Amino acid sequence: MQPNLLNIVRALALLLISADTLAAAPQPGSWNKNEQNYGLSSLQIYLPQQSRPRLGKQRALMVVLHGCKQTVFGDIMDKRAGWEGVAEQYGMVVAAPDVPETNTPGSRLFAGCWDWFGTAHQRGERDIGPLADMIKGLQVRPDLNIDPKQVYVVGLSSGGAMAQVLACAHPELVAGVGLHSAPAMGSNIPHMFTVPQIEADSIVENCRRYADGEQAAFATQLASVIHGSEDRMAHPAHAERNREALQILYGASREAGKIAETNRSNGKLYKDDKGQARLAHIEVEGLGHAFSAGDGGSGGGTYGSMFHDYSHINYPAWVTRFFFDNNLRVKR
């Protein structure tokens, strides 16, 4: 091949590679379908237009898990859950996956739930594996610029329960976990509607077992528990049980003041013996089994306003601030 022709071929190849790269790059200020789903049904990424991270030189990653009978497209995207504004405020990436299309036991087949129930969880198995692979995969992408020390996982209902299982199994990956209207970890489906059957000590034992050799990472993990006082699908006592377990796990026995937000939500902060804030517990007066997006979201979801609430606390804004203000893994 002639030298001039060879140079032309090389130039065309570089142009094609560049075009493919641009086509695959996520667009700032919008939700982008991720080409790789890591074994999940689908994965949507919100990349903020705000290019400057609020904390450190890299972006935080917020993983948001939907509840049963929900989807990312129908219940999280397009400001339905209010994550876009918070992502822009903090320069934070939001990742919202849909449940894997697998015939796991329990509630997956009839309700599209995360595989949260029971106590037979292990690192790398059930839904833990795909979610952990997703976090690891997003961390290494230079276009997202994710800080491994600022990875948070929040979920509603079965998504909240799954977030807790993931945070237990991979505390080295998850710096903060948010449980919204979640059943006590280790419960089974019939026990959601009544006072939980599992005790706090058993939750802690299971959590440590899931973590295996990574238990030391619990020393720098944060948690937020929020529940509605009128929840009829996951009894409010489940939040109390999860809070008790997390207090034991983190050694966060010291009350550190009340949480008084607008729109009828109250709670408490808890510190460990080093004086570090580790845990927040909020009860929202009058809230049912719905995600409290407050004034940060709008539009309802797959079932209208049944599982979305815009009249109480803006939980995305609150929990993001809590994680950023108290992160124990980032040098300040």
C-alpha positions as CSV (number, residue, x, y, z in Angstrom):
1,M,0.0,0.0,0.0
2,Q,1.3,3.5,-0.9
3,P,2.3,5.7,2.1
4,N,-0.3,8.4,1.3
5,L,-3.0,5.8,1.0
6,L,-1.9,4.2,4.3
7,N,-2.1,7.5,6.1
8,I,-5.6,8.1,4.7
9,V,-6.7,4.6,6.0
10,R,-5.3,5.3,9.4
11,A,-6.9,8.7,9.6
12,L,-10.3,7.2,8.6
13,A,-9.9,4.5,11.3
14,L,-9.1,7.1,13.9
15,L,-12.2,9.1,12.9
16,L,-14.4,6.0,13.2
17,I,-13.0,5.2,16.7
18,S,-13.6,8.8,17.8
19,A,-17.2,8.7,16.5
20,D,-17.9,5.4,18.4
21,T,-16.4,6.9,21.6
22,L,-18.5,10.1,21.3
23,A,-21.6,8.0,20.6
24,A,-21.0,5.9,23.7
25,A,-20.1,8.8,26.0
26,P,-22.9,9.8,28.4
27,Q,-24.4,13.2,27.9
28,P,-24.2,15.6,30.8
29,G,-27.5,16.9,32.3
30,S,-29.5,13.8,31.3
31,W,-30.2,10.2,31.9
32,N,-28.2,7.8,29.6
33,K,-28.8,4.2,29.0
34,N,-25.6,2.3,29.9
35,E,-24.5,-0.1,27.2
36,Q,-23.2,-2.6,29.7
37,N,-25.8,-3.7,32.3
38,Y,-23.6,-6.1,34.4
39,G,-26.3,-8.8,34.6
40,L,-29.0,-6.3,35.5
41,S,-32.1,-5.8,33.2
42,S,-31.0,-2.3,32.3
43,L,-28.9,0.5,33.8
44,Q,-29.5,4.3,33.5
45,I,-26.8,6.8,34.4
46,Y,-27.4,10.5,35.2
47,L,-24.3,12.5,34.6
48,P,-24.6,16.1,35.9
49,Q,-23.7,19.2,34.0
50,Q,-22.0,20.4,37.1
51,S,-18.4,19.4,36.4
52,R,-16.9,20.3,39.8
53,P,-17.5,17.6,42.5
54,R,-18.6,19.0,45.9
55,L,-16.2,16.9,47.9
56,G,-12.7,16.1,46.7
57,K,-11.5,15.9,43.1
58,Q,-13.7,13.0,42.0
59,R,-17.5,12.5,41.8
60,A,-19.6,10.6,44.3
61,L,-21.8,7.8,43.0
62,M,-25.3,7.4,44.2
63,V,-26.9,4.0,43.4
64,V,-30.7,4.2,43.5
65,L,-32.8,1.0,43.8
66,H,-36.5,1.1,43.0
67,G,-39.1,-0.8,44.9
68,C,-41.4,-3.7,43.9
69,K,-43.8,-3.1,40.9
70,Q,-41.5,-0.3,39.9
71,T,-39.0,0.4,37.1
72,V,-36.3,3.0,36.6
73,F,-38.0,4.5,33.6
74,G,-41.4,4.7,35.2
75,D,-40.5,5.7,38.8
76,I,-37.0,7.2,39.0
77,M,-36.1,9.1,35.8
78,D,-37.6,12.5,34.7
79,K,-37.6,14.0,38.2
80,R,-40.1,11.5,39.5
81,A,-37.9,10.7,42.5
82,G,-36.0,14.0,42.6
83,W,-32.4,12.8,42.1
84,E,-31.5,15.1,39.2
85,G,-31.4,18.4,41.2
86,V,-29.3,16.8,43.9
87,A,-26.9,15.4,41.4
88,E,-26.4,18.8,39.9
89,Q,-26.0,20.4,43.3
90,Y,-23.2,18.0,44.4
91,G,-21.7,17.1,41.0
92,M,-22.7,13.5,41.7
93,V,-23.4,10.6,39.3
94,V,-26.6,8.7,39.9
95,A,-26.9,5.0,38.7
96,A,-30.4,3.5,38.6
97,P,-30.5,-0.2,37.7
98,D,-33.6,-2.4,37.0
99,V,-33.8,-5.8,38.7
100,P,-32.2,-8.7,36.8
101,E,-34.5,-10.8,34.6
102,T,-33.9,-14.0,36.5
103,N,-36.4,-16.5,38.0
104,T,-35.2,-16.2,41.6
105,P,-37.5,-17.4,44.3
106,G,-39.8,-15.2,46.3
107,S,-41.3,-12.0,44.9
108,R,-39.4,-11.5,41.7
109,L,-41.8,-13.4,39.5
110,F,-45.0,-11.6,40.4
111,A,-43.8,-8.2,41.6
112,G,-40.4,-7.4,40.1
113,C,-38.8,-7.1,43.5
114,W,-35.1,-7.2,44.4
115,D,-33.9,-10.5,45.8
116,W,-33.8,-9.2,49.4
117,F,-35.6,-11.7,51.6
118,G,-34.3,-14.3,54.0
119,T,-30.8,-14.8,55.3
120,A,-29.1,-17.1,52.7
121,H,-27.0,-14.3,51.1
122,Q,-23.3,-14.5,50.2
123,R,-20.9,-12.2,48.4
124,G,-21.1,-12.6,44.7
125,E,-24.5,-14.4,44.7
126,R,-28.1,-13.6,44.0
127,D,-28.5,-9.8,43.3
128,I,-25.4,-8.9,45.3
129,G,-23.1,-10.0,42.5
130,P,-24.5,-7.9,39.6
131,L,-24.8,-4.8,41.8
132,A,-21.2,-5.1,43.1
133,D,-20.0,-5.7,39.5
134,M,-21.9,-2.6,38.4
135,I,-20.2,-0.4,41.1
136,K,-16.8,-1.8,40.3
137,G,-17.4,-1.3,36.6
138,L,-18.5,2.3,37.0
139,Q,-15.6,3.1,39.3
140,V,-13.0,2.4,36.6
141,R,-14.6,4.5,33.9
142,P,-12.6,7.7,33.4
143,D,-15.5,9.6,31.8
144,L,-17.5,9.2,35.1
145,N,-14.5,10.0,37.4
146,I,-16.0,8.1,40.4
147,D,-14.3,8.3,43.8
148,P,-14.3,4.8,45.3
149,K,-14.6,6.4,48.8
150,Q,-17.8,8.1,47.9
151,V,-20.2,5.3,46.8
152,Y,-23.6,5.4,48.3
153,V,-26.6,3.0,47.9
154,V,-30.2,4.1,48.6
155,G,-33.4,2.1,48.0
156,L,-37.2,2.1,48.5
157,S,-38.9,-0.9,50.1
158,S,-37.4,-4.0,48.5
159,G,-34.7,-1.7,47.0
160,G,-33.9,-0.4,50.5
161,A,-33.7,-4.0,51.9
162,M,-31.4,-4.9,48.9
163,A,-29.3,-1.8,49.6
164,Q,-28.7,-3.0,53.2
165,V,-27.8,-6.6,52.0
166,L,-25.3,-5.1,49.5
167,A,-23.9,-2.7,52.1
168,C,-23.4,-5.7,54.5
169,A,-21.9,-7.9,51.9
170,H,-19.6,-5.2,50.4
171,P,-18.9,-2.6,53.1
172,E,-15.6,-1.9,51.4
173,L,-17.6,-0.7,48.3
174,V,-20.4,1.1,50.1
175,A,-19.5,4.2,52.2
176,G,-23.2,5.0,53.0
177,V,-26.5,3.2,52.8
178,G,-30.0,4.6,52.9
179,L,-33.0,2.4,53.9
180,H,-36.3,3.9,52.8
181,S,-39.5,2.0,54.0
182,A,-37.4,-1.2,54.1
183,P,-38.3,-4.4,55.9
184,A,-35.9,-5.5,58.6
185,M,-33.0,-7.3,56.9
186,G,-33.5,-11.1,57.0
187,S,-37.3,-10.9,57.1
188,N,-39.5,-12.9,54.8
189,I,-42.3,-11.5,52.7
190,P,-45.2,-12.4,55.1
191,H,-43.5,-10.7,58.0
192,M,-43.4,-7.3,56.3
193,F,-46.9,-6.4,57.4
194,T,-46.4,-7.0,61.1
195,V,-43.8,-6.4,63.8
196,P,-40.5,-8.0,62.5
197,Q,-39.8,-11.5,63.6
198,I,-36.0,-11.2,63.3
199,E,-34.0,-9.7,66.2
200,A,-31.4,-7.0,65.9
201,D,-28.6,-9.2,67.1
202,S,-29.4,-11.7,64.3
203,I,-29.4,-8.9,61.7
204,V,-25.9,-7.9,62.9
205,E,-24.7,-11.5,62.9
206,N,-25.9,-12.0,59.3
207,C,-24.5,-8.7,58.2
208,R,-21.0,-9.6,59.5
209,R,-21.3,-13.1,57.9
210,Y,-22.1,-11.6,54.5
211,A,-19.1,-9.3,54.7
212,D,-16.8,-12.2,55.4
213,G,-13.2,-10.8,55.4
214,E,-14.3,-7.1,54.8
215,Q,-15.8,-6.5,58.2
216,A,-13.2,-3.8,59.1
217,A,-14.9,-1.5,56.6
218,F,-18.0,-1.2,58.8
219,A,-15.9,1.2,61.0
220,T,-16.3,3.9,58.3
221,Q,-19.7,3.2,56.9
222,L,-22.8,5.5,57.4
223,A,-26.5,4.6,57.4
224,S,-29.8,6.5,57.1
225,V,-33.1,4.9,58.0
226,I,-36.4,6.6,57.0
227,H,-40.0,5.3,57.3
228,G,-43.5,6.6,57.2
229,S,-45.7,6.5,60.3
230,E,-48.6,5.3,58.2
231,D,-46.8,2.6,56.2
232,R,-49.1,-0.4,55.9
233,M,-46.9,-2.5,53.6
234,A,-43.7,-2.5,55.8
235,H,-44.6,-2.0,59.4
236,P,-42.8,1.0,60.9
237,A,-41.3,-1.3,63.5
238,H,-39.1,-2.6,60.8
239,A,-37.3,0.7,60.7
240,E,-36.8,0.5,64.5
241,R,-35.3,-3.0,64.2
242,N,-32.9,-1.9,61.4
243,R,-31.9,1.1,63.4
244,E,-31.2,-1.0,66.5
245,A,-29.1,-3.4,64.4
246,L,-27.1,-0.6,62.8
247,Q,-26.4,0.9,66.2
248,I,-24.9,-2.4,67.3
249,L,-23.0,-2.9,64.1
250,Y,-21.4,0.6,64.1
251,G,-21.2,1.0,67.9
252,A,-23.4,4.1,67.5
253,S,-25.1,4.1,70.9
254,R,-24.8,7.8,71.6
255,E,-27.7,10.1,70.7
256,A,-26.3,13.2,68.9
257,G,-29.3,15.4,68.6
258,K,-32.7,15.5,67.0
259,I,-33.4,15.8,63.3
260,A,-36.2,18.4,62.7
261,E,-37.0,18.9,59.1
262,T,-39.9,20.7,57.5
263,N,-43.0,18.8,56.4
264,R,-43.6,16.7,59.5
265,S,-40.5,14.6,59.7
266,N,-38.5,14.0,62.9
267,G,-35.8,11.8,64.0
268,K,-32.4,11.4,65.7
269,L,-28.8,11.2,64.9
270,Y,-26.4,8.7,66.6
271,K,-22.7,8.9,67.1
272,D,-20.1,6.2,67.8
273,D,-17.7,6.3,70.8
274,K,-15.3,8.5,68.7
275,G,-17.9,11.2,68.4
276,Q,-18.5,10.5,64.7
277,A,-22.0,10.7,63.3
278,R,-22.8,7.3,61.9
279,L,-26.6,6.8,61.8
280,A,-29.7,8.8,61.2
281,H,-33.3,7.6,61.9
282,I,-36.2,9.6,60.6
283,E,-40.0,8.9,61.0
284,V,-42.2,10.9,58.6
285,E,-45.6,11.7,60.2
286,G,-48.4,10.8,57.8
287,L,-46.3,9.2,55.2
288,G,-47.4,5.8,53.8
289,H,-45.4,3.3,51.8
290,A,-44.0,5.8,49.3
291,F,-40.7,7.5,48.4
292,S,-40.5,10.9,50.0
293,A,-39.2,13.1,47.2
294,G,-40.7,16.3,48.7
295,D,-40.4,19.4,46.6
296,G,-37.5,17.9,44.7
297,G,-39.6,15.7,42.5
298,S,-42.9,15.6,40.6
299,G,-45.0,13.6,38.2
300,G,-45.7,10.4,40.1
301,G,-44.8,7.0,38.7
302,T,-46.0,3.7,37.3
303,Y,-49.0,3.7,39.7
304,G,-49.5,7.4,39.9
305,S,-48.9,8.9,43.3
306,M,-49.3,5.6,45.2
307,F,-45.5,5.1,45.7
308,H,-44.4,8.7,45.4
309,D,-44.8,11.5,47.9
310,Y,-44.2,15.2,47.2
311,S,-45.6,16.7,50.4
312,H,-43.1,15.6,53.0
313,I,-39.3,15.7,53.4
314,N,-37.0,15.9,50.3
315,Y,-35.2,12.7,51.1
316,P,-32.7,12.8,48.2
317,A,-31.5,16.2,49.3
318,W,-31.4,15.2,53.0
319,V,-29.6,11.9,52.6
320,T,-27.1,13.2,50.1
321,R,-26.2,16.1,52.5
322,F,-25.9,13.6,55.4
323,F,-23.5,11.4,53.4
324,F,-21.4,14.3,52.2
325,D,-21.2,16.0,55.6
326,N,-20.2,12.8,57.5
327,N,-18.3,10.7,55.0
328,L,-15.5,9.0,57.0
329,R,-13.4,7.8,54.0
330,V,-12.5,11.1,52.3
331,K,-9.7,13.3,53.5
332,R,-10.9,16.8,54.0
